[in-house]
């Protein structure tokens, strides 16, 4: 049952997020470039929160979006913003990149 409460993001576990990405969802990382370069989930597209309002229109409206940051707080804010802009399929990855890496899911480290 869906609540009509505005601004409540659905949280998914890292495993569920990966499953959705494998089914065609886009993983969107909203951390800053230096954080992304240190480590990020494989296949994530970077749009830093600091640039998000200017760049969110790059994201497709016809695909599910799985939002990810370091721990889940910034990505929830970005996801709520997207929902307010009319994006229908947006979920937040609970625990963020830290949880993704901790769970041993595919990630890329130390890109320069």
N, CA, C and O atoms as CSV, one atom per row, in Angstrom:
chain,resi,resn,atom,element,x,y,z
A,1,UNK,N,N,0.833,-1.192,0.000
A,1,UNK,CA,C,0.000,0.000,0.000
A,1,UNK,C,C,0.878,1.255,0.000
A,1,UNK,O,O,1.799,1.371,0.808
A,2,UNK,N,N,0.595,2.169,-0.886
A,2,UNK,CA,C,1.393,3.399,-0.979
A,2,UNK,C,C,0.767,4.485,-0.125
A,2,UNK,O,O,-0.438,4.729,-0.196
A,3,UNK,N,N,1.596,5.138,0.684
A,3,UNK,CA,C,1.065,6.250,1.471
A,3,UNK,C,C,1.098,7.497,0.601
A,3,UNK,O,O,1.973,7.638,-0.253
A,4,UNK,N,N,0.169,8.382,0.811
A,4,UNK,CA,C,0.123,9.605,0.024
A,4,UNK,C,C,1.041,10.674,0.586
A,4,UNK,O,O,0.990,11.831,0.168
A,5,UNK,N,N,1.880,10.285,1.537
A,5,UNK,CA,C,2.750,11.261,2.175
A,5,UNK,C,C,3.826,11.738,1.204
A,5,UNK,O,O,4.569,10.939,0.634
A,6,UNK,N,N,3.890,13.039,1.032
A,6,UNK,CA,C,4.873,13.602,0.109
A,6,UNK,C,C,6.260,13.549,0.744
A,6,UNK,O,O,6.405,13.755,1.950
A,7,UNK,N,N,7.252,13.280,-0.050
A,7,UNK,CA,C,8.619,13.366,0.428
A,7,UNK,C,C,9.108,12.125,1.149
A,7,UNK,O,O,10.217,12.126,1.683
A,8,UNK,N,N,8.313,11.069,1.181
A,8,UNK,CA,C,8.801,9.843,1.827
A,8,UNK,C,C,9.412,8.942,0.770
A,8,UNK,O,O,8.708,8.362,-0.056
A,9,UNK,N,N,10.730,8.835,0.809
A,9,UNK,CA,C,11.423,8.006,-0.171
A,9,UNK,C,C,11.342,6.541,0.235
A,9,UNK,O,O,11.436,6.203,1.415
A,10,UNK,N,N,11.168,5.684,-0.754
A,10,UNK,CA,C,11.261,4.248,-0.491
A,10,UNK,C,C,12.743,3.896,-0.410
A,10,UNK,O,O,13.517,4.234,-1.305
A,11,UNK,N,N,13.134,3.214,0.669
A,11,UNK,CA,C,14.511,2.761,0.821
A,11,UNK,C,C,14.627,1.321,0.343
A,11,UNK,O,O,13.749,0.501,0.609
A,12,UNK,N,N,15.710,1.015,-0.363
A,12,UNK,CA,C,15.981,-0.364,-0.759
A,12,UNK,C,C,17.365,-0.748,-0.218
A,12,UNK,O,O,18.235,0.106,-0.047
A,13,UNK,N,N,17.548,-2.026,0.043
A,13,UNK,CA,C,18.853,-2.516,0.495
A,13,UNK,C,C,19.836,-2.482,-0.679
A,13,UNK,O,O,19.412,-2.403,-1.832
A,14,UNK,N,N,21.139,-2.542,-0.403
A,14,UNK,CA,C,22.093,-2.609,-1.510
A,14,UNK,C,C,21.802,-3.771,-2.470
A,14,UNK,O,O,21.888,-3.608,-3.687
A,15,UNK,N,N,21.456,-4.944,-1.921
A,15,UNK,CA,C,21.176,-6.095,-2.805
A,15,UNK,C,C,19.970,-5.826,-3.701
A,15,UNK,O,O,19.975,-6.165,-4.885
A,16,UNK,N,N,18.932,-5.208,-3.120
A,16,UNK,CA,C,17.745,-4.883,-3.901
A,16,UNK,C,C,18.075,-3.821,-4.947
A,16,UNK,O,O,17.584,-3.872,-6.075
A,17,UNK,N,N,18.918,-2.854,-4.554
A,17,UNK,CA,C,19.333,-1.826,-5.508
A,17,UNK,C,C,20.073,-2.433,-6.682
A,17,UNK,O,O,19.828,-2.068,-7.832
A,18,UNK,N,N,20.981,-3.364,-6.398
A,18,UNK,CA,C,21.727,-4.041,-7.456
A,18,UNK,C,C,20.777,-4.811,-8.363
A,18,UNK,O,O,20.920,-4.781,-9.586
A,19,UNK,N,N,19.804,-5.505,-7.765
A,19,UNK,CA,C,18.839,-6.282,-8.552
A,19,UNK,C,C,18.073,-5.358,-9.510
A,19,UNK,O,O,17.852,-5.699,-10.672
A,20,UNK,N,N,17.677,-4.196,-9.008
A,20,UNK,CA,C,16.928,-3.262,-9.851
A,20,UNK,C,C,17.794,-2.708,-10.971
A,20,UNK,O,O,17.321,-2.519,-12.092
A,21,UNK,N,N,19.072,-2.445,-10.668
A,21,UNK,CA,C,19.991,-1.968,-11.704
A,21,UNK,C,C,20.160,-3.042,-12.780
A,21,UNK,O,O,20.195,-2.741,-13.973
A,22,UNK,N,N,20.265,-4.296,-12.340
A,22,UNK,CA,C,20.397,-5.394,-13.313
A,22,UNK,C,C,19.151,-5.508,-14.180
A,22,UNK,O,O,19.213,-6.028,-15.294
A,23,UNK,N,N,18.012,-5.023,-13.672
A,23,UNK,CA,C,16.764,-5.060,-14.440
A,23,UNK,C,C,16.545,-3.778,-15.239
A,23,UNK,O,O,15.491,-3.594,-15.848
A,24,UNK,N,N,17.544,-2.892,-15.236
A,24,UNK,CA,C,17.449,-1.704,-16.089
A,24,UNK,C,C,17.364,-0.371,-15.382
A,24,UNK,O,O,17.315,0.668,-16.041
A,25,UNK,N,N,17.346,-0.368,-14.048
A,25,UNK,CA,C,17.334,0.912,-13.329
A,25,UNK,C,C,18.693,1.593,-13.460
A,25,UNK,O,O,19.706,0.938,-13.708
A,26,UNK,N,N,18.701,2.906,-13.293
A,26,UNK,CA,C,19.939,3.679,-13.352
A,26,UNK,C,C,20.354,4.036,-11.935
A,26,UNK,O,O,19.554,4.555,-11.157
A,27,UNK,N,N,21.609,3.755,-11.602
A,27,UNK,CA,C,22.163,4.079,-10.288
A,27,UNK,C,C,22.769,5.477,-10.374
A,27,UNK,O,O,23.660,5.719,-11.187
A,28,UNK,N,N,22.287,6.402,-9.534
A,28,UNK,CA,C,22.709,7.800,-9.595
A,28,UNK,C,C,23.416,8.172,-8.292
A,28,UNK,O,O,22.805,8.178,-7.223
A,29,UNK,N,N,24.717,8.484,-8.393
A,29,UNK,CA,C,25.537,8.837,-7.228
A,29,UNK,C,C,25.556,10.359,-7.099
A,29,UNK,O,O,25.919,11.056,-8.047
A,30,UNK,N,N,25.165,10.882,-5.924
A,30,UNK,CA,C,25.083,12.334,-5.753
A,30,UNK,C,C,26.203,12.885,-4.863
A,30,UNK,O,O,26.127,14.023,-4.400
A,31,UNK,N,N,27.237,12.078,-4.629
A,31,UNK,CA,C,28.380,12.578,-3.861
A,31,UNK,C,C,29.230,13.493,-4.748
A,31,UNK,O,O,28.938,13.671,-5.931
A,32,UNK,N,N,30.274,14.066,-4.167
A,32,UNK,CA,C,31.154,14.934,-4.949
A,32,UNK,C,C,32.187,14.087,-5.697
A,32,UNK,O,O,32.405,12.919,-5.374
A,33,UNK,N,N,32.811,14.695,-6.694
A,33,UNK,CA,C,33.735,13.972,-7.583
A,33,UNK,C,C,34.845,13.253,-6.811
A,33,UNK,O,O,35.173,12.109,-7.125
A,34,UNK,N,N,35.428,13.919,-5.797
A,34,UNK,CA,C,36.545,13.287,-5.078
A,34,UNK,C,C,36.092,12.046,-4.314
A,34,UNK,O,O,36.842,11.076,-4.199
A,35,UNK,N,N,34.862,12.075,-3.790
A,35,UNK,CA,C,34.332,10.906,-3.083
A,35,UNK,C,C,34.096,9.761,-4.081
A,35,UNK,O,O,34.407,8.602,-3.807
A,36,UNK,N,N,33.542,10.119,-5.233
A,36,UNK,CA,C,33.257,9.153,-6.295
A,36,UNK,C,C,34.546,8.492,-6.768
A,36,UNK,O,O,34.583,7.289,-7.025
A,37,UNK,N,N,35.619,9.308,-6.881
A,37,UNK,CA,C,36.904,8.782,-7.359
A,37,UNK,C,C,37.500,7.777,-6.373
A,37,UNK,O,O,38.158,6.818,-6.777
A,38,UNK,N,N,37.267,8.001,-5.080
A,38,UNK,CA,C,37.787,7.070,-4.069
A,38,UNK,C,C,37.168,5.692,-4.226
A,38,UNK,O,O,37.876,4.689,-4.314
A,39,UNK,N,N,35.841,5.648,-4.260
A,39,UNK,CA,C,35.131,4.378,-4.447
A,39,UNK,C,C,33.687,4.671,-4.872
A,39,UNK,O,O,33.044,5.576,-4.341
A,40,UNK,N,N,33.195,3.894,-5.831
A,40,UNK,CA,C,31.783,4.015,-6.191
A,40,UNK,C,C,31.239,2.670,-6.669
A,40,UNK,O,O,31.981,1.787,-7.100
A,41,UNK,N,N,29.946,2.553,-6.579
A,41,UNK,CA,C,29.273,1.353,-7.072
A,41,UNK,C,C,29.475,1.270,-8.580
A,41,UNK,O,O,29.357,2.263,-9.297
A,42,UNK,N,N,29.779,0.078,-9.037
A,42,UNK,CA,C,30.005,-0.129,-10.469
A,42,UNK,C,C,28.782,0.305,-11.268
A,42,UNK,O,O,27.652,-0.056,-10.939
A,43,UNK,N,N,29.018,1.080,-12.316
A,43,UNK,CA,C,27.932,1.500,-13.195
A,43,UNK,C,C,27.197,2.750,-12.747
A,43,UNK,O,O,26.289,3.214,-13.437
A,44,UNK,N,N,27.581,3.307,-11.589
A,44,UNK,CA,C,26.884,4.498,-11.094
A,44,UNK,C,C,27.190,5.701,-11.977
A,44,UNK,O,O,28.303,5.851,-12.480
A,45,UNK,N,N,26.180,6.559,-12.160
A,45,UNK,CA,C,26.354,7.807,-12.890
A,45,UNK,C,C,26.456,8.927,-11.858
A,45,UNK,O,O,25.601,9.043,-10.981
A,46,UNK,N,N,27.487,9.742,-11.960
A,46,UNK,CA,C,27.718,10.803,-10.979
A,46,UNK,C,C,27.041,12.102,-11.384
A,46,UNK,O,O,27.297,12.642,-12.460
A,47,UNK,N,N,26.172,12.598,-10.507
A,47,UNK,CA,C,25.672,13.973,-10.610
A,47,UNK,C,C,25.753,14.535,-9.190
A,47,UNK,O,O,24.842,14.316,-8.392
A,48,UNK,N,N,26.839,15.262,-8.859
A,48,UNK,CA,C,27.009,15.735,-7.479
A,48,UNK,C,C,25.839,16.581,-7.011
A,48,UNK,O,O,25.255,17.334,-7.790
A,49,UNK,N,N,25.499,16.454,-5.736
A,49,UNK,CA,C,24.389,17.205,-5.174
A,49,UNK,C,C,24.586,18.701,-5.397
A,49,UNK,O,O,23.615,19.431,-5.596
A,50,UNK,N,N,25.847,19.165,-5.366
A,50,UNK,CA,C,26.123,20.596,-5.553
A,50,UNK,C,C,25.731,21.080,-6.952
A,50,UNK,O,O,25.541,22.278,-7.163
A,51,UNK,N,N,25.610,20.149,-7.909
A,51,UNK,CA,C,25.232,20.506,-9.294
A,51,UNK,C,C,23.855,19.973,-9.652
A,51,UNK,O,O,23.395,20.129,-10.783
A,52,UNK,N,N,23.197,19.342,-8.683
A,52,UNK,CA,C,22.025,18.523,-8.998
A,52,UNK,C,C,20.874,19.313,-9.606
A,52,UNK,O,O,20.272,18.883,-10.590
A,53,UNK,N,N,20.564,20.479,-9.014
A,53,UNK,CA,C,19.421,21.239,-9.531
A,53,UNK,C,C,19.660,21.710,-10.955
A,53,UNK,O,O,18.717,21.867,-11.730
A,54,UNK,N,N,20.935,21.938,-11.302
A,54,UNK,CA,C,21.258,22.378,-12.659
A,54,UNK,C,C,21.271,21.215,-13.651
A,54,UNK,O,O,21.078,21.421,-14.849
A,55,UNK,N,N,21.498,19.992,-13.159
A,55,UNK,CA,C,21.752,18.866,-14.067
A,55,UNK,C,C,20.734,17.727,-14.014
A,55,UNK,O,O,20.815,16.787,-14.804
A,56,UNK,N,N,19.774,17.808,-13.086
A,56,UNK,CA,C,18.893,16.641,-12.914
A,56,UNK,C,C,18.156,16.258,-14.194
A,56,UNK,O,O,17.783,15.097,-14.366
A,57,UNK,N,N,17.941,17.220,-15.094
A,57,UNK,CA,C,17.195,16.929,-16.328
A,57,UNK,C,C,17.945,15.958,-17.242
A,57,UNK,O,O,17.370,15.441,-18.201
A,58,UNK,N,N,19.242,15.704,-16.947
A,58,UNK,CA,C,19.994,14.692,-17.712
A,58,UNK,C,C,19.455,13.289,-17.436
A,58,UNK,O,O,19.689,12.361,-18.210
A,59,UNK,N,N,18.735,13.147,-16.333
A,59,UNK,CA,C,18.263,11.812,-15.940
A,59,UNK,C,C,16.980,11.456,-16.687
A,59,UNK,O,O,16.097,12.297,-16.857
A,60,UNK,N,N,16.883,10.200,-17.130
A,60,UNK,CA,C,15.689,9.775,-17.871
A,60,UNK,C,C,14.479,9.651,-16.956
A,60,UNK,O,O,14.591,9.201,-15.816
A,61,UNK,N,N,13.315,10.058,-17.473
A,61,UNK,CA,C,12.085,9.921,-16.686
A,61,UNK,C,C,11.433,8.550,-16.898
A,61,UNK,O,O,10.523,8.166,-16.163
A,62,UNK,N,N,11.906,7.826,-17.902
A,62,UNK,CA,C,11.260,6.555,-18.244
A,62,UNK,C,C,12.000,5.350,-17.675
A,62,UNK,O,O,11.699,4.214,-18.042
A,63,UNK,N,N,12.949,5.576,-16.798
A,63,UNK,CA,C,13.657,4.464,-16.136
A,63,UNK,C,C,13.570,4.660,-14.639
A,63,UNK,O,O,13.480,5.786,-14.150
A,64,UNK,N,N,13.598,3.551,-13.914
A,64,UNK,CA,C,13.681,3.674,-12.465
A,64,UNK,C,C,15.055,4.226,-12.098
A,64,UNK,O,O,16.060,3.872,-12.714
A,65,UNK,N,N,15.091,5.096,-11.089
A,65,UNK,CA,C,16.349,5.672,-10.622
A,65,UNK,C,C,16.602,5.194,-9.198
A,65,UNK,O,O,15.738,5.315,-8.330
A,66,UNK,N,N,17.799,4.649,-8.965
A,66,UNK,CA,C,18.212,4.240,-7.624
A,66,UNK,C,C,19.254,5.255,-7.185
A,66,UNK,O,O,20.345,5.320,-7.753
A,67,UNK,N,N,18.918,6.048,-6.173
A,67,UNK,CA,C,19.789,7.122,-5.713
A,67,UNK,C,C,20.759,6.583,-4.659
A,67,UNK,O,O,20.371,5.802,-3.791
A,68,UNK,N,N,22.026,7.010,-4.744
A,68,UNK,CA,C,23.037,6.541,-3.792
A,68,UNK,C,C,23.973,7.689,-3.435
A,68,UNK,O,O,24.299,8.521,-4.282
A,69,UNK,N,N,24.408,7.728,-2.160
A,69,UNK,CA,C,25.438,8.688,-1.744
A,69,UNK,C,C,26.396,7.935,-0.834
A,69,UNK,O,O,26.676,6.763,-1.088
A,70,UNK,N,N,26.910,8.572,0.227
A,70,UNK,CA,C,27.836,7.868,1.104
A,70,UNK,C,C,27.075,6.994,2.083
A,70,UNK,O,O,27.388,5.816,2.258
A,71,UNK,N,N,26.063,7.586,2.724
A,71,UNK,CA,C,25.342,6.838,3.763
A,71,UNK,C,C,23.831,6.805,3.558
A,71,UNK,O,O,23.131,6.098,4.283
A,72,UNK,N,N,23.316,7.556,2.585
A,72,UNK,CA,C,21.884,7.525,2.297
A,72,UNK,C,C,21.138,8.816,2.542
A,72,UNK,O,O,19.972,8.924,2.162
A,73,UNK,N,N,21.774,9.816,3.172
A,73,UNK,CA,C,21.061,11.059,3.498
A,73,UNK,C,C,20.953,12.002,2.300
A,73,UNK,O,O,19.864,12.486,1.989
A,74,UNK,N,N,22.073,12.264,1.629
A,74,UNK,CA,C,22.040,13.174,0.470
A,74,UNK,C,C,21.217,12.591,-0.667
A,74,UNK,O,O,20.500,13.314,-1.358
A,75,UNK,N,N,21.323,11.274,-0.861
A,75,UNK,CA,C,20.575,10.661,-1.964
A,75,UNK,C,C,19.073,10.717,-1.703
A,75,UNK,O,O,18.289,10.817,-2.647
A,76,UNK,N,N,18.660,10.653,-0.439
A,76,UNK,CA,C,17.231,10.780,-0.121
A,76,UNK,C,C,16.748,12.183,-0.474
A,76,UNK,O,O,15.653,12.348,-1.011
A,77,UNK,N,N,17.562,13.194,-0.172
A,77,UNK,CA,C,17.197,14.578,-0.517
A,77,UNK,C,C,17.084,14.743,-2.026
A,77,UNK,O,O,16.141,15.360,-2.522
A,78,UNK,N,N,18.050,14.188,-2.753
A,78,UNK,CA,C,18.035,14.290,-4.213
A,78,UNK,C,C,16.826,13.557,-4.787
A,78,UNK,O,O,16.190,14.035,-5.726
A,79,UNK,N,N,16.513,12.396,-4.219
A,79,UNK,CA,C,15.363,11.624,-4.689
A,79,UNK,C,C,14.055,12.356,-4.448
A,79,UNK,O,O,13.166,12.343,-5.300
A,80,UNK,N,N,13.933,12.996,-3.288
A,80,UNK,CA,C,12.718,13.766,-2.987
A,80,UNK,C,C,12.588,14.929,-3.962
A,80,UNK,O,O,11.489,15.248,-4.414
A,81,UNK,N,N,13.715,15.562,-4.284
A,81,UNK,CA,C,13.724,16.648,-5.268
A,81,UNK,C,C,13.229,16.132,-6.627
A,81,UNK,O,O,12.409,16.780,-7.277
A,82,UNK,N,N,13.731,14.963,-7.052
A,82,UNK,CA,C,13.308,14.393,-8.340
A,82,UNK,C,C,11.807,14.102,-8.349
A,82,UNK,O,O,11.119,14.386,-9.329
A,83,UNK,N,N,11.310,13.537,-7.258
A,83,UNK,CA,C,9.873,13.249,-7.184
A,83,UNK,C,C,9.067,14.539,-7.329
A,83,UNK,O,O,8.024,14.557,-7.983
A,84,UNK,N,N,9.557,15.612,-6.714
A,84,UNK,CA,C,8.874,16.907,-6.819
A,84,UNK,C,C,8.904,17.442,-8.248
A,84,UNK,O,O,8.044,18.232,-8.637
A,85,UNK,N,N,9.902,17.008,-9.033
A,85,UNK,CA,C,10.000,17.435,-10.442
A,85,UNK,C,C,9.236,16.499,-11.380
A,85,UNK,O,O,9.312,16.639,-12.601
A,86,UNK,N,N,8.504,15.553,-10.809
A,86,UNK,CA,C,7.673,14.689,-11.644
A,86,UNK,C,C,8.281,13.355,-12.028
A,86,UNK,O,O,7.731,12.647,-12.872
A,87,UNK,N,N,9.413,12.998,-11.420
A,87,UNK,CA,C,9.990,11.677,-11.658
A,87,UNK,C,C,9.214,10.673,-10.819
A,87,UNK,O,O,9.083,10.837,-9.606
A,88,UNK,N,N,8.700,9.633,-11.469
A,88,UNK,CA,C,7.828,8.711,-10.759
A,88,UNK,C,C,8.537,7.562,-10.067
A,88,UNK,O,O,8.144,7.158,-8.972
A,89,UNK,N,N,9.573,7.036,-10.690
A,89,UNK,CA,C,10.217,5.818,-10.168
A,89,UNK,C,C,11.570,6.159,-9.576
A,89,UNK,O,O,12.592,6.097,-10.259
A,90,UNK,N,N,11.570,6.519,-8.300
A,90,UNK,CA,C,12.811,6.897,-7.630
A,90,UNK,C,C,12.860,6.207,-6.276
A,90,UNK,O,O,11.920,6.317,-5.489
A,91,UNK,N,N,13.950,5.497,-5.998
A,91,UNK,CA,C,14.139,4.889,-4.676
A,91,UNK,C,C,15.513,5.281,-4.149
A,91,UNK,O,O,16.397,5.679,-4.908
A,92,UNK,N,N,15.673,5.162,-2.841
A,92,UNK,CA,C,16.921,5.529,-2.186
A,92,UNK,C,C,17.635,4.276,-1.697
A,92,UNK,O,O,17.007,3.387,-1.122
A,93,UNK,N,N,18.939,4.200,-1.921
A,93,UNK,CA,C,19.702,3.048,-1.465
A,93,UNK,C,C,20.109,3.265,-0.002
A,93,UNK,O,O,20.949,4.111,0.306
A,94,UNK,N,N,19.499,2.488,0.880
A,94,UNK,CA,C,19.756,2.618,2.316
A,94,UNK,C,C,21.203,2.275,2.631
A,94,UNK,O,O,21.728,1.265,2.162
A,95,UNK,N,N,21.842,3.121,3.428
A,95,UNK,CA,C,23.228,2.858,3.822
A,95,UNK,C,C,24.255,3.347,2.825
A,95,UNK,O,O,25.447,3.403,3.128
A,96,UNK,N,N,23.794,3.705,1.627
A,96,UNK,CA,C,24.660,4.311,0.633
A,96,UNK,C,C,25.820,3.446,0.166
A,96,UNK,O,O,25.790,2.219,0.266
A,97,UNK,N,N,26.849,4.124,-0.351
A,97,UNK,CA,C,28.018,3.438,-0.908
A,97,UNK,C,C,28.728,2.606,0.151
A,97,UNK,O,O,29.266,1.541,-0.153
A,98,UNK,N,N,28.733,3.091,1.405
A,98,UNK,CA,C,29.407,2.334,2.468
A,98,UNK,C,C,28.777,0.952,2.615
A,98,UNK,O,O,29.480,-0.052,2.732
A,99,UNK,N,N,27.442,0.912,2.608
A,99,UNK,CA,C,26.750,-0.373,2.745
A,99,UNK,C,C,26.971,-1.238,1.506
A,99,UNK,O,O,27.148,-2.451,1.616
A,100,UNK,N,N,26.960,-0.613,0.323
A,100,UNK,CA,C,27.176,-1.323,-0.946
A,100,UNK,C,C,28.533,-2.040,-0.918
A,100,UNK,O,O,28.632,-3.222,-1.246
A,101,UNK,N,N,29.576,-1.294,-0.517
A,101,UNK,CA,C,30.926,-1.855,-0.486
A,101,UNK,C,C,31.033,-2.924,0.609
A,101,UNK,O,O,31.637,-3.977,0.407
A,102,UNK,N,N,30.435,-2.633,1.767
A,102,UNK,CA,C,30.473,-3.569,2.889
A,102,UNK,C,C,29.832,-4.904,2.501
A,102,UNK,O,O,30.269,-5.965,2.947
A,103,UNK,N,N,28.794,-4.840,1.668
A,103,UNK,CA,C,28.106,-6.058,1.234
A,103,UNK,C,C,28.852,-6.776,0.115
A,103,UNK,O,O,28.413,-7.822,-0.363
A,104,UNK,N,N,29.990,-6.204,-0.301
A,104,UNK,CA,C,30.803,-6.866,-1.317
A,104,UNK,C,C,30.216,-6.789,-2.721
A,104,UNK,O,O,30.518,-7.636,-3.561
A,105,UNK,N,N,29.379,-5.783,-2.988
A,105,UNK,CA,C,28.785,-5.652,-4.312
A,105,UNK,C,C,29.800,-4.970,-5.252
A,105,UNK,O,O,30.736,-4.318,-4.790
A,106,UNK,N,N,29.606,-5.127,-6.573
A,106,UNK,CA,C,30.621,-4.635,-7.527
A,106,UNK,C,C,30.894,-3.149,-7.363
A,106,UNK,O,O,29.980,-2.330,-7.452
A,107,UNK,N,N,32.162,-2.800,-7.124
A,107,UNK,CA,C,32.513,-1.395,-6.972
A,107,UNK,C,C,33.852,-1.121,-7.640
A,107,UNK,O,O,34.632,-2.030,-7.924
A,108,UNK,N,N,34.089,0.160,-7.879
A,108,UNK,CA,C,35.314,0.615,-8.535
A,108,UNK,C,C,36.039,1.508,-7.532
A,108,UNK,O,O,35.442,2.435,-6.984
A,109,UNK,N,N,37.332,1.232,-7.285
A,109,UNK,CA,C,38.082,2.004,-6.297
A,109,UNK,C,C,39.252,2.729,-6.949
A,109,UNK,O,O,39.847,2.252,-7.915
A,110,UNK,N,N,39.565,3.903,-6.388
A,110,UNK,CA,C,40.781,4.622,-6.723
A,110,UNK,C,C,40.912,5.036,-8.167
A,110,UNK,O,O,41.971,4.858,-8.770
A,111,UNK,N,N,39.835,5.596,-8.744
A,111,UNK,CA,C,39.948,6.148,-10.087
A,111,UNK,C,C,40.552,7.529,-9.995
A,111,UNK,O,O,40.204,8.300,-9.100
A,112,UNK,N,N,41.450,7.854,-10.904
A,112,UNK,CA,C,42.030,9.207,-10.903
A,112,UNK,C,C,41.655,9.920,-12.181
A,112,UNK,O,O,42.042,11.071,-12.382
